[in-house]
Amino acid sequence: MIDFGREITGNLAVAESREWLVTNGIGGFASGTIAGHLTRRYHGLLMAALKPPLGRTLLLAKLEETVEYDGIYPESGRIYDLYCNRWSNGIVEPEGYKYLDRFHLEGTTPVWTFAIANALLEKRIWMQPGANTTYIQYKLVRATGPMTIDIRALVNYRDYHATTIMDDREVDIQDVENGISLVLDDDALPFYLLSDTAEITPQFDWYEDFLLSVEDYRGQRDIQDDHMKAGRICQTLRLGESFVVVASTEPAPNLDSEAALQERDAYEMALLTRAGAADADAALQQLVLAADQFVVKRPTAKDVNGRSIIAGYHWFSDWGRDTMIALPGLTLNTNRPEIAASILRTYAQYIDQGMIPNRFPDKGEKPEYNTVDATLWYIEAVRAYFATTQDKELLTELYPVLEEIIKWHKRGTRYNIHMDKTDGLIYAGEEGIQLTWMDAKIGNWVVTDRIGKPVEINALWYNALCAMADFARELDLDSSQYATLAETTRLGFGRYWNATMGYLYDILDGPDGHDGKLRPNQLFAISLHHSPLPEAERRSVVDACARHLLTGHGLRSLSPDDDDYIGHYGGDQLKRDGAYHQGTVWAWLIGAFVEAHLRVYQDPEMAKSFLSPLVQELLDHGVGSISEIFDGDPPFTPRGCIAQAWSVAEVLRAWHLIEQSE
């Protein structure tokens, strides 16, 4: 499905706007632009997770390839620079992207095809599952003579959120069998550059002033990066021959690139087969493979193979809210229930005062618990898991945990999160604290604080109470307390109906009263398994959201008719976060909209028409995946993370819902 010719690869503005991603299942990744130059601090060929799934550290920034070829004799051939850099003065030099004849994905493996005179050279990049090991393979697939490849390896040792300025650090680069070992800073872990057949010679120098143009657009302070030249890699290829460069934190990774590539291909084919997608539509196959990129190991005291979900690439860690929303689409709709079970068990170990963590910080600090909805999404994830598997063993194991969650929410927990006994609704919020998914915060300014009784929180609360009643009945326990409380909440939920506007209030009982802004949060009152909303009001809500919020890329976070609407996401952090939930389009919301629309109209063909444009986004921004957000105004330019877990998950889930409805 992902296959571009010179119409993409030969246009720098387009080729640098499309980014590739490969992952290793423990939090590490490699990523860059199709054009080959670095535009983000997060680009690199080995971003290793040194404390899986976090501790992500840039080790190998890029390989800069120069080839000599004339079709007959390498020593008399022309020199071709295949790499590309943008420097601090804005100049792009060299322009190696001009030799790109084709770029495509084989599964998730990016493949570049360079046309050099009458020769074609292929370059592939992939990672070994479960290891901080990246493979870069070069293969001469068409030629009339030998080709000599000379590569400069640029390395680093920095946090993936940082940039580097040239310094006088002590660097240790040593010859080892098949390559070199590198220790690039005080207390740095060693890593290795190795090859099956190429000669790798240690060298050291600094290369300065790489301009990170996307960081510049995002208003970041540090928009230049310096890297260290660590070695020279040389090899001569003849027709049909290949060699590989391996960057790894392991001293003896597998250097048989064909075997390693076959292992990667077999891994991805197994994913497709399990999902029942081995012969499916190419877009569905790509979504299944994209889904796996977010699933990572999170070792715990009880399970060294515990699992979690990275919220998005490049800069997110594993977030509780995102994990639970994404869990059904990424694991259940891909027929990997054992992964779902592991995630649920993993997060159960971190529940504190009736709450799961909002996120795990990058450097291993204590988890943060500033979220009101993540724990309620946890209960929905358990419900979805049980509905799919009928796994009473896990339900029995988790039921006491779920009971404790409900008790804490009834009596009150952090940040004034508590049930109002007068209407059965959850109230949440304190000044200066962001608790819902609309969580942008700049300094002490919470852009959308949503203090009070947010509509989606109470849709989730009602859904959780109904689920608890169902769980109790499944386990032959008394369900009456949950059923009674659910009915009280259902009656209280009636207060959200805004008859004048024909849709739901976004917040009740806030500091300034009720908030009538038209936002997509009300869709969850229809899309969740247990809906507290009367059928007579559902169509009106769906229609209002369709008219004002729906785009081909997801739903706007605020109606364009609102005075606070911002239709463009860009600029410095103040501008970006100020727009984040004030009109910016979110892809993940398409899942709730499609499900709500199906329930109201029961029209799978129309639902499919809502989903199709977003599926086409597999060809843009993060190729093979789906972006986090888009501008609220046309042409809905993709922004934010190039690959977002709940975006992929909810498109997958919506796809399956439509198929089940046909």
C-alpha positions in Angstrom: 0.0 0.0 0.0 2.8 2.4 0.9 4.7 2.8 -2.4 6.0 6.2 -3.6 7.8 7.1 -6.8 9.6 10.3 -7.8 6.4 12.3 -7.5 7.1 12.0 -3.7 10.7 11.2 -3.3 11.9 13.9 -5.7 10.0 16.7 -4.1 11.9 17.8 -1.0 8.9 19.5 0.7 6.8 16.4 0.4 9.6 13.8 1.1 10.6 15.6 4.3 6.9 15.8 5.5 6.6 12.0 5.3 8.3 10.1 8.1 9.0 6.4 8.7 9.1 4.5 11.9 10.3 1.1 13.0 10.1 -0.2 16.6 11.5 -3.1 18.7 8.7 -3.9 21.2 10.6 -2.6 24.3 10.2 1.1 23.7 13.1 1.7 21.3 12.7 2.9 17.8 14.3 4.3 14.6 12.7 7.0 12.6 13.4 9.7 10.0 12.2 11.4 6.8 11.9 9.7 3.4 14.3 12.3 2.1 16.9 11.2 4.6 17.7 14.3 6.6 17.0 15.0 10.3 14.1 17.4 11.0 13.4 16.4 14.6 15.5 15.7 17.7 13.7 12.4 17.7 15.1 11.2 14.4 17.8 8.6 14.5 18.6 5.0 13.5 18.9 3.7 17.0 16.9 5.4 19.7 17.5 2.7 22.4 15.2 2.1 25.4 17.9 1.6 28.0 15.3 1.2 30.8 12.5 -0.5 28.9 10.1 0.8 27.9 11.7 4.1 28.6 15.2 5.6 29.1 15.2 6.3 25.4 18.6 7.5 24.2 19.9 8.4 20.8 22.9 6.3 19.9 23.1 6.2 16.1 22.0 9.4 14.5 22.5 8.6 10.8 24.6 7.0 8.2 25.9 9.2 5.4 26.5 7.1 2.2 28.7 8.1 -0.7 29.0 5.6 -3.7 31.4 5.3 -6.5 30.1 3.7 -9.7 30.5 3.8 -13.4 29.1 0.4 -14.4 32.5 -1.1 -15.2 35.4 -0.1 -12.9 34.8 1.4 -9.4 38.1 3.2 -9.4 37.1 5.3 -12.4 33.6 5.9 -11.5 31.6 9.0 -10.6 31.0 9.9 -6.9 27.3 10.1 -5.7 26.3 11.5 -2.3 23.1 9.7 -1.4 22.6 11.4 1.9 20.9 14.7 2.7 21.4 17.4 5.4 19.8 20.7 6.2 22.3 23.1 7.9 21.8 25.9 10.3 21.8 28.4 7.4 18.9 26.7 5.9 20.8 25.2 2.9 20.2 21.6 2.0 23.4 20.0 1.0 24.0 17.4 -0.4 20.7 16.6 -2.1 20.8 12.8 -2.1 17.1 12.5 -2.2 17.3 13.4 -5.9 18.7 9.9 -6.5 15.7 8.3 -4.9 13.7 6.4 -7.5 11.3 4.7 -5.1 10.3 4.5 -1.4 8.1 1.7 -0.1 7.2 -0.3 3.0 7.6 -4.0 3.2 5.4 -4.6 6.2 6.8 -1.9 8.5 10.3 -2.1 7.0 11.1 1.0 5.0 12.9 0.4 1.7 14.7 3.1 -0.3 15.7 2.5 -4.0 18.4 4.7 -5.3 18.9 5.1 -9.1 22.6 5.7 -9.7 23.4 5.8 -13.5 22.1 2.3 -14.7 22.3 0.8 -11.2 19.7 0.4 -8.4 20.8 0.2 -4.8 18.3 -0.8 -2.1 18.5 0.2 1.5 16.4 -1.4 4.2 16.0 -0.6 7.9 14.4 -2.7 10.6 14.8 -3.6 14.3 15.1 -6.9 16.0 12.0 -7.6 18.2 12.9 -7.4 21.8 16.3 -5.8 21.4 18.0 -2.4 21.0 19.3 -3.5 17.6 18.9 -1.8 14.3 19.8 -3.3 10.9 20.7 -1.2 7.9 21.1 -3.4 4.9 22.4 -2.3 1.4 21.7 -4.5 -1.6 22.8 -3.9 -5.2 19.8 -5.2 -7.3 20.8 -3.8 -10.7 24.3 -3.0 -12.0 26.8 -3.7 -14.8 29.8 -3.5 -12.6 30.8 -3.1 -9.0 29.8 -0.3 -6.7 31.9 1.0 -3.8 30.0 2.3 -0.8 31.7 4.6 1.7 29.6 5.5 4.8 30.2 8.0 7.6 28.6 6.9 10.9 27.3 9.8 13.0 26.6 8.9 16.6 25.4 10.5 19.8 24.6 9.7 23.4 21.7 11.9 24.6 18.2 11.8 25.9 15.7 11.7 23.1 14.1 15.0 24.2 17.5 16.8 24.1 19.9 18.2 21.6 23.7 18.2 21.6 26.3 21.0 21.4 29.9 20.0 20.5 31.9 19.5 23.7 35.2 18.0 25.0 33.8 14.8 26.4 36.0 11.8 26.7 35.1 9.3 23.9 36.3 5.7 23.8 36.1 4.0 20.4 37.7 0.6 20.1 38.2 -2.0 17.4 36.2 -5.2 18.1 35.5 -8.3 16.0 33.3 -7.2 13.0 33.4 -3.5 13.9 33.8 -1.0 16.7 32.6 -0.5 20.3 31.7 3.0 21.5 31.5 4.6 24.9 30.5 8.2 24.2 30.1 9.9 27.5 30.9 9.5 31.2 29.0 6.5 32.6 27.5 5.8 29.2 26.6 2.3 28.3 28.7 0.9 25.4 27.1 0.2 22.1 28.4 -1.4 18.9 28.6 -0.7 15.2 29.2 -4.0 13.4 29.0 -5.5 9.9 28.9 -8.9 8.4 31.4 -8.1 5.6 32.1 -4.3 5.5 35.3 -2.8 6.9 34.6 -0.4 9.8 37.4 1.9 10.8 37.3 4.0 14.0 37.4 7.7 13.5 36.4 10.7 15.6 35.3 14.2 14.7 32.3 16.5 15.4 29.8 17.5 12.7 28.0 20.6 13.7 24.9 22.7 13.0 22.3 20.3 11.7 19.0 22.3 11.6 16.0 20.6 13.0 13.3 22.3 10.9 10.3 20.7 12.5 11.5 21.7 16.0 11.9 25.2 14.6 8.3 25.2 13.4 7.2 23.9 16.8 8.8 26.9 18.4 11.4 24.9 20.3 14.4 26.8 21.7 17.0 24.2 20.6 16.7 23.7 16.9 20.3 22.7 16.1 22.0 19.5 16.8 25.7 18.3 16.7 26.7 14.7 16.2 30.0 12.8 16.4 31.6 10.9 13.5 32.6 7.6 15.0 33.7 5.5 12.1 34.0 4.9 8.4 32.3 1.9 6.8 33.5 0.7 3.4 32.3 -2.1 1.1 32.3 -3.0 -2.6 29.2 -4.7 -3.9 28.6 -6.6 -7.1 25.2 -7.4 -8.7 23.0 -9.3 -6.2 25.3 -8.8 -3.2 24.5 -7.1 0.0 26.0 -6.1 3.3 24.6 -4.9 6.6 25.5 -2.4 9.3 24.2 -3.3 12.7 23.9 -0.8 15.6 23.2 -2.5 18.9 23.6 -2.3 22.6 24.4 -6.0 22.5 28.1 -7.0 21.8 27.2 -10.0 19.6 23.9 -9.5 17.7 23.1 -11.7 14.7 25.0 -10.4 11.7 23.2 -12.6 9.3 21.0 -9.9 7.8 19.0 -12.2 5.6 18.2 -14.4 8.6 17.4 -11.3 10.7 15.1 -9.9 8.0 13.3 -13.3 7.6 12.8 -13.3 11.4 11.3 -9.8 11.2 9.1 -10.8 8.2 7.9 -14.0 10.0 7.1 -12.0 13.1 4.9 -9.6 11.1 3.3 -12.4 9.1 2.3 -14.1 12.4 0.7 -10.8 13.5 -1.4 -10.7 10.3 -2.3 -14.4 10.5 -3.5 -14.1 14.1 -5.6 -11.1 13.2 -7.2 -13.0 10.3 -5.7 -10.4 8.0 -3.2 -12.4 6.0 -5.3 -12.0 2.9 -7.1 -8.9 3.9 -7.3 -5.4 2.4 -3.8 -3.8 2.3 -5.0 -0.9 4.5 -6.2 -3.3 7.2 -2.9 -5.2 7.1 -1.0 -1.9 7.6 -3.2 -1.0 10.5 -2.6 -4.4 12.2 1.1 -4.0 11.8 1.0 -0.4 13.0 -1.0 -1.5 16.1 1.9 -3.7 17.1 4.4 -0.8 17.1 2.8 0.6 20.3 2.8 -2.6 22.4 5.8 -2.7 24.6 7.2 -4.7 27.5 6.9 -3.1 31.0 8.6 -5.5 33.4 7.1 -5.4 36.9 7.9 -7.1 40.2 5.3 -9.7 39.5 5.9 -10.2 35.7 9.1 -9.5 33.9 7.1 -9.8 30.6 4.4 -7.3 31.6 3.0 -5.3 28.8 1.9 -1.7 28.3 1.2 0.7 25.4 3.3 3.6 24.2 0.8 6.5 23.6 2.6 7.9 20.5 5.8 8.3 18.6 8.0 10.1 18.9 7.8 11.7 22.4 5.2 9.9 24.5 5.7 7.3 27.1 3.0 4.8 28.2 0.0 6.7 29.5 -2.8 5.1 31.4 -5.6 6.8 29.6 -4.2 6.2 26.1 -3.4 2.6 27.0 -6.9 1.7 28.1 -8.6 3.5 25.2 -6.3 1.8 22.8 -6.4 -1.6 24.3 -9.4 -3.0 22.5 -8.3 -1.9 19.1 -4.7 -2.8 19.4 -5.1 -6.2 21.1 -8.6 -7.5 21.0 -9.3 -6.6 17.4 -6.0 -8.1 16.4 -6.7 -11.3 18.3 -4.1 -10.9 20.9 -6.1 -11.2 24.1 -3.1 -12.5 26.1 -1.5 -9.0 25.5 -4.6 -7.3 26.8 -4.6 -9.5 29.9 -1.0 -8.7 30.6 -1.7 -5.0 30.3 -4.7 -5.2 32.6 -2.6 -7.1 35.2 0.3 -4.7 34.8 -1.8 -1.6 35.5 -3.6 -3.3 38.4 -0.3 -3.4 40.2 0.0 0.4 40.1 -3.5 1.3 41.3 -3.3 3.7 44.1 -6.3 5.4 45.9 -8.6 3.9 43.3 -6.7 5.4 40.4 -4.3 4.0 37.7 -1.4 6.2 36.6 -1.9 8.9 34.1 1.7 8.3 32.8 5.0 6.8 33.6 7.7 9.5 33.4 10.6 9.0 31.0 13.3 8.8 33.6 11.7 6.3 35.9 10.2 8.7 38.5 7.1 7.7 40.4 4.0 7.4 38.2 1.7 10.4 38.0 -2.0 10.0 39.0 -3.5 13.2 37.7 -6.3 11.8 35.6 -10.0 11.3 36.3 -10.9 9.2 33.3 -8.0 6.7 32.9 -9.3 4.5 35.7 -12.9 4.5 34.3 -11.4 3.5 30.9 -9.6 0.7 32.7 -13.0 -0.7 33.8 -14.2 -0.4 30.2 -11.1 -2.2 29.0 -11.8 -5.1 31.4 -15.4 -5.2 30.1 -14.3 -5.3 26.5 -11.8 -8.0 27.3 -14.3 -10.2 29.1 -16.9 -9.7 26.4 -14.3 -11.0 23.9 -12.7 -13.8 25.9 -15.2 -14.8 28.6 -12.1 -15.2 30.8 -13.6 -15.7 34.3 -10.2 -16.4 35.8 -8.9 -12.9 35.1 -12.2 -11.3 36.0 -12.2 -13.1 39.3 -8.6 -11.9 39.9 -9.4 -8.3 39.0 -12.8 -8.0 40.6 -11.6 -6.9 44.1 -9.4 -4.3 42.4 -12.5 -3.0 40.5 -14.5 -2.9 43.7 -11.9 -0.8 45.4 -11.9 1.6 42.5 -15.6 2.2 42.8 -15.3 2.6 46.6 -12.7 5.3 46.2 -14.7 7.2 43.6 -17.8 7.1 45.9 -16.0 8.4 49.0 -13.5 10.6 47.2 -9.9 10.4 46.0 -7.2 12.8 44.7 -8.0 16.2 43.2 -11.5 16.4 44.6 -12.7 13.4 42.5 -15.8 12.1 44.2 -19.4 11.1 43.6 -22.1 13.7 44.4 -24.6 11.8 46.4 -27.4 14.1 45.3 -27.3 13.0 41.6 -24.9 10.1 41.5 -22.5 12.0 39.2 -18.7 12.3 39.5 -17.3 15.7 40.3 -13.6 16.4 39.7 -11.2 19.2 39.6 -9.0 21.6 41.5 -7.6 24.9 40.2 -4.4 24.4 38.3 -4.9 20.7 37.7 -5.8 19.1 34.4 -7.7 15.8 34.8 -9.6 14.9 31.6 -8.1 14.0 28.2 -8.3 17.7 27.3 -5.2 18.2 29.4 -3.1 20.9 27.9 -1.3 22.9 30.5 1.3 25.7 30.1 2.9 26.7 33.4 0.0 27.2 35.8 -2.5 27.8 33.0 -4.8 24.8 32.4 -6.2 25.6 28.9 -9.4 23.6 29.4 -9.6 22.9 33.2 -13.2 21.4 32.9 -13.7 21.6 36.7 -17.1 20.2 37.6 -18.9 17.2 36.2 -17.5 16.6 32.6 -20.0 14.7 30.4 -17.7 11.9 29.3 -16.6 11.2 32.8 -20.1 10.5 33.9 -20.9 8.5 30.7 -17.8 6.4 31.7 -19.0 6.3 35.4 -22.4 5.0 34.4 -20.8 2.5 32.0 -18.5 1.3 34.8 -21.4 0.8 37.3 -23.4 -1.2 34.8 -20.3 -3.2 34.0 -19.7 -3.9 37.7 -23.3 -5.2 38.0 -22.7 -7.5 35.0 -19.4 -8.7 36.5 -21.0 -9.5 39.8 -23.7 -11.5 38.1 -21.1 -13.4 36.1 -19.3 -14.3 39.3 -22.5 -15.1 41.2 -22.1 -12.2 43.5 -24.6 -9.5 44.7 -25.0 -7.0 41.9 -27.8 -4.9 43.5 -25.6 -2.1 44.9 -24.1 -1.4 41.5 -27.4 -1.7 39.7 -29.0 0.7 42.1 -26.2 3.2 41.9 -26.2 3.0 38.1 -29.9 3.9 38.0 -29.3 6.9 40.3 -26.5 8.0 37.9 -28.7 7.5 34.8 -31.4 9.7 36.3 -28.8 12.3 37.3 -27.3 12.2 33.8 -30.5 13.6 32.4 -29.3 17.0 33.7 -26.9 17.1 30.7 -29.6 17.5 28.1 -29.6 21.1 26.7 -33.0 21.2 25.1 -32.4 24.7 23.6 -29.3 23.6 21.7 -30.3 20.0 21.1 -27.1 18.5 22.5 -25.5 17.8 25.9 -23.7 20.2 28.2 -20.0 19.6 28.3 -19.8 20.3 32.0 -22.3 20.5 34.8 -21.9 22.4 38.1 -18.6 24.1 37.1 -17.3 27.2 38.8 -19.2 29.3 36.3 -22.3 27.0 36.1 -23.0 24.7 33.2 -20.7 24.8 30.2 -22.6 24.6 26.9 -19.6 24.5 24.5 -20.2 22.0 21.6 -17.4 19.4 22.1 -17.2 15.7 21.0 -17.1 14.4 24.6 -20.8 13.9 24.6 -20.5 11.1 22.0 -19.3 8.7 24.7 -22.8 8.9 26.2 -23.9 7.0 23.1 -20.9 5.0 22.0 -20.0 3.3 25.3 -21.5 -0.2 25.8 -23.9 1.1 28.5 -25.5 4.4 27.5 -27.2 6.6 30.0 -28.8 8.7 27.2 -32.4 8.2 26.1 -32.8 7.1 22.5 -34.8 10.2 21.6 -31.8 12.4 22.4 -29.1 10.3 20.7 -29.8 11.3 17.1 -29.8 14.9 18.0 -26.4 14.6 19.6 -24.9 12.6 16.7 -26.3 15.1 14.2 -24.9 18.1 16.0 -21.5 16.6 16.2 -21.6 15.6 12.5 -22.6 19.1 11.4 -20.0 21.0 13.4 -17.2 18.7 14.5 -16.8 15.9 12.0 -14.0 16.1 9.4 -12.4 13.5 7.2 -9.6 13.1 9.7 -11.6 12.8 13.0 -13.5 15.2 15.0 -12.8 18.8 16.0 -12.3 19.3 19.8 -14.5 22.4 19.7 -17.1 23.8 17.3 -15.8 26.4 14.7 -18.7 28.6 15.7 -17.3 29.0 19.2 -15.4 32.2 20.0 -12.6 30.2 21.5 -12.1 28.0 18.4 -8.5 27.9 16.9 -8.3 26.2 13.5 -4.5 25.9 13.2 -2.1 24.0 15.4 1.5 25.3 15.3 4.0 27.7 16.6 5.6 27.7 20.1 4.2 25.7 23.0 1.9 28.5 24.1 0.2 28.6 20.7 0.2 24.9 20.2 -1.2 24.0 23.6 -3.6 26.8 23.4 -5.1 25.2 20.2 -4.7 21.5 21.3 -8.2 21.1 22.5 -9.8 24.3 21.2 -10.6 23.1 17.6 -7.7 20.8 16.7 -9.0 17.6 15.1 -8.3 14.3 16.9 -8.3 11.1 14.9 -9.1 8.8 17.8 -12.6 10.4 18.2 -13.7 8.8 15.0 -14.2 5.5 16.9 -16.8 7.0 19.2 -18.5 8.9 16.3 -18.7 5.8 14.1 -20.1 3.6 16.9 -22.6 6.3 17.9 -23.7 6.8 14.3 -24.1 3.1 13.8 -26.3 2.8 16.9 -28.5 5.7 15.8 -28.7 5.1 12.0 -27.7 1.5 11.6 -26.1 2.3 8.2 -22.7 0.6 7.8 -22.2 2.1 4.3 -22.5 5.6 5.6 -20.3 4.8 8.6 -17.7 3.4 6.2 -17.7 6.8 4.4 -16.7 8.5 7.6 -13.7 6.2 8.1 -12.3 5.9 4.6 -10.6 9.4 4.4 -8.8 8.7 7.7 -7.5 5.4 6.4 -5.9 7.3 3.5 -3.7 9.0 6.1 -1.6 5.9 6.2 0.1 7.5 3.2 0.9 10.7 4.9 2.9 12.1 7.8 3.9 8.9 9.6 3.7 6.6 6.7 2.0 3.3 7.6 0.4 4.7 10.7 -2.0 7.5 11.7 -1.2 10.8 13.2 -2.3 12.2 16.6 -4.0 15.4 15.4 -4.8 17.6 12.4 -5.5 21.2 11.9 -9.2 22.1 12.6 -9.3 24.1 9.3 -9.0 22.7 5.8 -6.8 21.1 4.4 -6.5 19.5 7.9 -2.7 19.2 7.8 -1.5 16.4 10.1 0.3 17.6 13.3 1.6 16.2 16.6 2.8 12.6 16.8 3.3 10.9 13.5 2.0 7.7 15.0 -0.6 7.6 17.8 -1.8 4.5 19.6 -5.4 5.5 20.1 -5.7 6.9 16.5 -4.7 3.5 15.1 -6.7 1.6 17.7 -9.9 3.4 17.2 -9.7 3.2 13.4 -9.2 -0.6 13.7 -12.0 -0.9 16.2 -14.4 1.2 14.0 -13.4 -0.9 11.0 -14.4 -4.1 12.9 -17.6 -2.5 14.1 -18.6 -1.7 10.6 -17.8 -5.2 9.3 -19.9 -6.7 12.1 -22.8 -4.4 11.2 -22.8 -5.3 7.5 
